Amino acid sequence: MKLNLALAQINTFLGDVEANLDKHLSVIQKANAADVDLLVFPELSLTGYVLQDLTPYVARKPTRDDPVFKALLDASQSLDLVVGFVDEDSRHRFYIAGAYLSQGEVLHVHRKVYLPTYGLFDEGRFFAWGNDVRAFDTRFGRVGLLICEDFWHASPPYLLWLDGADMLLFTSASPGRGLSTEPKLESARWVEHINRAYASLFTDYVAHANRVGYEDGLNFWGGSTVFDPNGELLVQGTYHQEELVQVEIDLRQLHRTRARLPLLRDERTALVMREMRRILGDGQVSNR
């Protein structure tokens, strides 16, 4: 009932998959020495973020036939892994993706469903949208995986909660932006705020792995966090610094919190479905 969870708050090498693989294997070695059960890497941890025209050249297939994934699948014999990569489908569309690896197998691949293409973001020019939000079973229970912009929208975490996820794993390459009166950037404050809210609203564990470093003028701020089902902060990574952020979580807290606060028991999913059909049926969603 205890899980030793770690977030790999790393910098990455833009476009250099082999160098990033070496860094992954080095971090995995440290995590093994610390008896980590589950290690979560950030968004696009194998490739770097500002890929643009490099995208087709760094894409991988999450199978044992791919030498990069073979090395990671071998490493997953000793601990479970979440890694970020560019996925290519059979028709040569490219996706920002995360893979959950366990005991030599790919348990789940999530393709990012919301692609920010506004402000300093340009993902929609280079990547296709994913079309699935699904929880999946692991040896630690049922889990949901989302990538950055996915968890800025309320619907994907809500869907994962209804699909049985008791632990939400969020990965990001979140660049710092905005000002704050606190000793943190506005973007960091906002991400931490919504992650705490999801943990509280869904009585779930919420773990967020964010990268650090500089890339093409962007500054990634780190600050990775884990919140418990009460919305309490269990651990937080240092801002702007590479770090293995580690915490032991007690999965029995799910029972204690939900016995006290039965939000999942009382959720009226049939009502939600009925009202969504009504809203979609009148054709005025964009005007509301």
Salt bridges, closest charged atoms under 4 A:
GLU43 OE2 - LYS112 NZ 2.78
ASP66 OD2 - ARG60 NE 3.09
ASP74 OD1 - ARG64 NH1 2.79
ASP74 OD2 - LYS70 NZ 3.11
ASP80 OD1 - ARG139 NE 2.99
ASP87 OD2 - ARG111 NE 3.05
GLU88 OE2 - HIS92 ND1 2.71
ASP89 OD2 - ARG93 NE 2.75
ASP122 OD2 - ARG125 NH1 3.08
GLU123 OE1 - LYS112 NZ 2.95
ASP132 OD1 - ARG134 NH2 3.40
ASP137 OD1 - ARG142 NH1 3.10
GLU149 OE2 - HIS153 NE2 3.76
ASP150 OD2 - HIS110 NE2 2.73
ASP163 OD2 - ARG142 NH2 3.53
ASP166 OD1 - ARG258 NH1 2.72
GLU182 OE1 - LYS184 NZ 3.94
GLU186 OE2 - ARG189 NH2 2.67
GLU192 OE1 - LYS184 NZ 2.70
ASP204 OD1 - ARG258 NH2 2.46
GLU215 OE1 - ARG211 NH1 2.84
GLU242 OE2 - LYS23 NZ 2.70
GLU248 OE1 - LYS2 NZ 3.93
ASP250 OD1 - ARG252 NE 3.03
ASP250 OD2 - ARG256 NH2 3.11
ASP266 OD1 - ARG265 NE 2.69
GLU275 OE2 - ARG274 NE 3.45
GLU275 OE1 - ARG278 NE 2.75
ASP282 OD2 - ARG288 NH2 2.32
